[in-house]
């Protein structure tokens, strides 16, 4: 399993570090496709997340991230995010995504499970979330 810390917060650009991370993510999708594998994406602050109306991702990274997800929707089993401290299940249609051009076909992608215990902070609860993915 390959993993890498990816921070696309709106506080700083980390000297282009996100560009390297997006390239890494693209490489992971390409390798998974070549190996016939599926992927699960785990993140604390998921794309589109806000706190008190403040965006927590740089706008310039939304489009490339969602483009990668949409282009590789057949590989992504689920994305699990945290930060919001409540449970929610979300998805996107392939059309009307950020500022991307709509594809010719309509499909659902970006299955996102927001888990309140994914990444607890301090004394926040729950501290653990458990779920099972099966056929």
Secondary structure, DSSP 8 states (H G I E B T S, - for coil): ---------SS--GGGHHHHHHHHHHHHHHHHHHHT--EEEEESS-TT-EETTEESS-HHHHHHHHHHHHHTTTTEEEEEE-SSSS-EEEEEESSS-TT----SS--EEEEEEE-TTTT--TT-S-S--------
